[in-house]
Amino acid sequence: MGEKSELTVGSTVWENIAWPGIVHLATQLSGGPTELNDTLRVPRELGLRSDTEEQQGDLFQRALIVDVLTECADLLGDQAKPLIDGELDYLLNRRRGDGRGWNYFPDLPEFPPDADTLSCITIALSQAGQRADVEKYCVPALEFALDNCVGPNGLVRTWLVPDFERKADGRLPEPWTNCLWEDSGDADVFPSLLFALHLSDPERFAGPIARGIDHLEQVQRPDGGWASPFYCGRFFAIYVGLRLLSAVRPDSPAVLSAVNLLRSTQHPDGGWGRRSSGSEPLSTALALLALATVPDLLNSEDLERSARAADYLAGSRGADRLWPAGSLYWILDEVGKPPTMTPFASSTLTAAFVVKASSAWRRIDSRPSA
């Protein structure tokens, strides 16, 4: 996909922000992305069925990008469908053979499947209109999780390992006992699973969705956010929480509480950032996405906030017109050792979330005036 210096006449500020990111995503996928890969060291002495001591994982990351490409397909034009179809074929061909979903590291059979990868791929397939694939490959895995991978609080665990394969105290089996952290109902993970259930079949899964939302409301922090053990910073958890609530329970008091937190944490330069730093593009994109999930609650001040954020995003690009890699989630470096909480940073995923936020706000700004 060739570089394009400007969009067509009449393009919006959000399209101009999004376009370099769209080009980058398309180029990365066309060339077989390497920057997206997360690497895990697997010592041979553990005896796992691994052909190499270094495992590569990119399914979760590429599913996120499929969701973005689906949203901006009109800007990609004729190139959108082959790109999306190629990525979906890749994801479907990398699923587990036992029907439990997908492994984050697909070439390591013993690595447990997880709720986030299953959710993300289900959402990507649903948004792309692949209903038959959702029913054939995702729904059975979701049902298995609901039937066998529920923790003491009644919520699906982050790692989809059934009780009959766990230790007596509920911990993961070896060698994962001390190197994979989890809880059932991690607030930055299970809202995506509930959203995937909602997209798959809201009537069939109405009970678990309602119970999960009840829990999400109960564990919301006084400031309006949620705990985020897997994701860096607080804005991803707010985004996935609001995405779920706006789709299923938009009148929840948790919605306004989270929105007010977003309103109060924007920096003077127009961006958002983690508590220990200034503004950063990834946090800004996630905050914008969170606000965009509740378009009916937005007021004129929110529209001004988005304009300042657009200026920040436009001004934070480097010479290549892209944004620096932001830390999205915490990763495991080596099997058998306690987790070192290393952040996974990716310029491609940062671009993906900026594009997704720009696409969402392009739709908001194009709404007819009242």
Solvent accessible surface area in square Angstrom, and as a share of the most:
residue,aa,sasa,rsa
1,M,69,0.31
2,G,59,0.57
3,E,119,0.53
4,K,71,0.30
5,S,85,0.55
6,E,117,0.53
7,L,25,0.12
8,T,99,0.58
9,V,159,0.91
10,G,74,0.71
11,S,34,0.22
12,T,56,0.33
13,V,77,0.44
14,W,5,0.02
15,E,23,0.10
16,N,48,0.25
17,I,2,0.01
18,A,3,0.02
19,W,14,0.05
20,P,6,0.04
21,G,0,0.00
22,I,0,0.00
23,V,12,0.07
24,H,34,0.15
25,L,0,0.00
26,A,1,0.00
27,T,68,0.40
28,Q,42,0.19
29,L,12,0.06
30,S,81,0.52
31,G,67,0.65
32,G,43,0.41
33,P,9,0.06
34,T,107,0.62
35,E,67,0.30
36,L,0,0.00
37,N,45,0.23
38,D,3,0.02
39,T,53,0.31
40,L,0,0.00
41,R,97,0.36
42,V,3,0.02
43,P,8,0.05
44,R,150,0.55
45,E,145,0.65
46,L,66,0.33
47,G,63,0.60
48,L,31,0.16
49,R,164,0.60
50,S,21,0.13
51,D,141,0.73
52,T,60,0.35
53,E,51,0.23
54,E,98,0.44
55,Q,5,0.02
56,Q,77,0.34
57,G,1,0.01
58,D,12,0.06
59,L,0,0.00
60,F,10,0.04
61,Q,0,0.00
62,R,26,0.09
63,A,0,0.00
64,L,23,0.12
65,I,0,0.00
66,V,0,0.00
67,D,9,0.05
68,V,3,0.02
69,L,0,0.00
70,T,33,0.19
71,E,48,0.21
72,C,1,0.01
73,A,34,0.26
74,D,96,0.50
75,L,37,0.18
76,L,8,0.04
77,G,41,0.39
78,D,139,0.72
79,Q,79,0.35
80,A,6,0.04
81,K,140,0.59
82,P,87,0.55
83,L,28,0.14
84,I,16,0.08
85,D,50,0.26
86,G,39,0.37
87,E,9,0.04
88,L,4,0.02
89,D,82,0.42
90,Y,65,0.25
91,L,0,0.00
92,L,20,0.10
93,N,117,0.60
94,R,76,0.28
95,R,97,0.36
96,R,50,0.18
97,G,90,0.87
98,D,77,0.40
99,G,40,0.38
100,R,38,0.14
101,G,4,0.04
102,W,1,0.00
103,N,5,0.02
104,Y,24,0.09
105,F,4,0.02
106,P,27,0.17
107,D,79,0.41
108,L,0,0.00
109,P,57,0.36
110,E,51,0.23
111,F,4,0.02
112,P,6,0.04
113,P,4,0.03
114,D,9,0.05
115,A,2,0.02
116,D,18,0.09
117,T,1,0.00
118,L,1,0.00
119,S,0,0.00
120,C,12,0.07
121,I,0,0.00
122,T,0,0.00
123,I,8,0.04
124,A,0,0.00
125,L,0,0.00
126,S,14,0.09
127,Q,75,0.33
128,A,29,0.22
129,G,50,0.48
130,Q,63,0.28
131,R,109,0.40
132,A,81,0.62
133,D,28,0.15
134,V,1,0.00
135,E,83,0.37
136,K,137,0.58
137,Y,45,0.17
138,C,0,0.00
139,V,3,0.02
140,P,59,0.37
141,A,0,0.00
142,L,0,0.00
143,E,62,0.28
144,F,46,0.19
145,A,1,0.01
146,L,38,0.19
147,D,114,0.59
148,N,43,0.22
149,C,0,0.00
150,V,46,0.27
151,G,9,0.08
152,P,130,0.82
153,N,70,0.36
154,G,43,0.41
155,L,13,0.06
156,V,13,0.07
157,R,29,0.11
158,T,5,0.03
159,W,22,0.08
160,L,2,0.01
161,V,10,0.06
162,P,0,0.00
163,D,79,0.41
164,F,141,0.59
165,E,73,0.33
166,R,21,0.08
167,K,67,0.28
168,A,121,0.94
169,D,95,0.49
170,G,19,0.18
171,R,117,0.43
172,L,5,0.03
173,P,40,0.25
174,E,107,0.48
175,P,27,0.17
176,W,8,0.03
177,T,16,0.09
178,N,98,0.50
179,C,1,0.00
180,L,12,0.06
181,W,54,0.19
182,E,47,0.21
183,D,86,0.45
184,S,4,0.03
185,G,9,0.09
186,D,10,0.05
187,A,7,0.05
188,D,0,0.00
189,V,3,0.02
190,F,6,0.02
191,P,0,0.00
192,S,6,0.04
193,L,3,0.02
194,L,8,0.04
195,F,16,0.07
196,A,0,0.00
197,L,1,0.00
198,H,43,0.19
199,L,43,0.21
200,S,5,0.03
201,D,36,0.19
202,P,63,0.39
203,E,154,0.69
204,R,109,0.40
205,F,7,0.03
206,A,52,0.41
207,G,33,0.32
208,P,26,0.17
209,I,6,0.03
210,A,41,0.32
211,R,142,0.52
212,G,0,0.00
213,I,0,0.00
214,D,58,0.30
215,H,37,0.17
216,L,0,0.00
217,E,50,0.23
218,Q,139,0.62
219,V,60,0.34
220,Q,34,0.15
221,R,109,0.40
222,P,143,0.90
223,D,64,0.33
224,G,0,0.00
225,G,3,0.02
226,W,2,0.01
227,A,41,0.32
228,S,26,0.17
229,P,47,0.29
230,F,23,0.10
231,Y,5,0.02
232,C,9,0.05
233,G,25,0.24
234,R,33,0.12
235,F,3,0.01
236,F,10,0.04
237,A,0,0.00
238,I,0,0.00
239,Y,8,0.03
240,V,1,0.01
241,G,0,0.00
242,L,0,0.00
243,R,34,0.13
244,L,0,0.00
245,L,0,0.00
246,S,32,0.21
247,A,45,0.35
248,V,52,0.30
249,R,60,0.22
250,P,86,0.54
251,D,122,0.63
252,S,6,0.04
253,P,110,0.69
254,A,4,0.03
255,V,3,0.02
256,L,90,0.45
257,S,39,0.25
258,A,0,0.00
259,V,0,0.00
260,N,69,0.35
261,L,12,0.06
262,L,0,0.00
263,R,46,0.17
264,S,88,0.56
265,T,26,0.15
266,Q,25,0.11
267,H,52,0.23
268,P,138,0.87
269,D,81,0.42
270,G,0,0.00
271,G,0,0.00
272,W,0,0.00
273,G,5,0.05
274,R,66,0.24
275,R,157,0.57
276,S,109,0.70
277,S,58,0.37
278,G,46,0.44
279,S,27,0.17
280,E,43,0.19
281,P,10,0.06
282,L,6,0.03
283,S,6,0.04
284,T,0,0.00
285,A,0,0.00
286,L,6,0.03
287,A,0,0.00
288,L,0,0.00
289,L,6,0.03
290,A,0,0.00
291,L,0,0.00
292,A,14,0.11
293,T,26,0.15
294,V,10,0.06
295,P,46,0.29
296,D,135,0.70
297,L,78,0.39
298,L,23,0.12
299,N,65,0.34
300,S,77,0.50
301,E,99,0.44
302,D,0,0.00
303,L,76,0.38
304,E,99,0.45
305,R,34,0.12
306,S,4,0.02
307,A,55,0.43
308,R,102,0.37
309,A,0,0.00
310,A,2,0.02
311,D,102,0.53
312,Y,32,0.12
313,L,0,0.00
314,A,39,0.31
315,G,67,0.64
316,S,28,0.18
317,R,62,0.23
318,G,42,0.40
319,A,117,0.91
320,D,97,0.50
321,R,74,0.27
322,L,26,0.13
323,W,6,0.02
324,P,81,0.51
325,A,53,0.41
326,G,10,0.10
327,S,30,0.19
328,L,3,0.01
329,Y,15,0.06
330,W,56,0.20
331,I,20,0.10
332,L,13,0.06
333,D,56,0.29
334,E,29,0.13
335,V,2,0.01
336,G,45,0.43
337,K,113,0.48
338,P,93,0.59
339,P,39,0.25
340,T,93,0.54
341,M,84,0.37
342,T,48,0.28
343,P,55,0.34
344,F,15,0.06
345,A,50,0.39
346,S,1,0.01
347,S,32,0.20
348,T,0,0.00
349,L,2,0.01
350,T,0,0.00
351,A,1,0.00
352,A,1,0.01
353,F,6,0.03
354,V,0,0.00
355,V,0,0.00
356,K,14,0.06
357,A,0,0.00
358,S,1,0.01
359,S,4,0.02
360,A,8,0.07
361,W,0,0.00
362,R,41,0.15
363,R,123,0.45
364,I,13,0.07
365,D,79,0.41
366,S,83,0.54
367,R,106,0.39
368,P,128,0.81
369,S,110,0.71
370,A,156,1.21
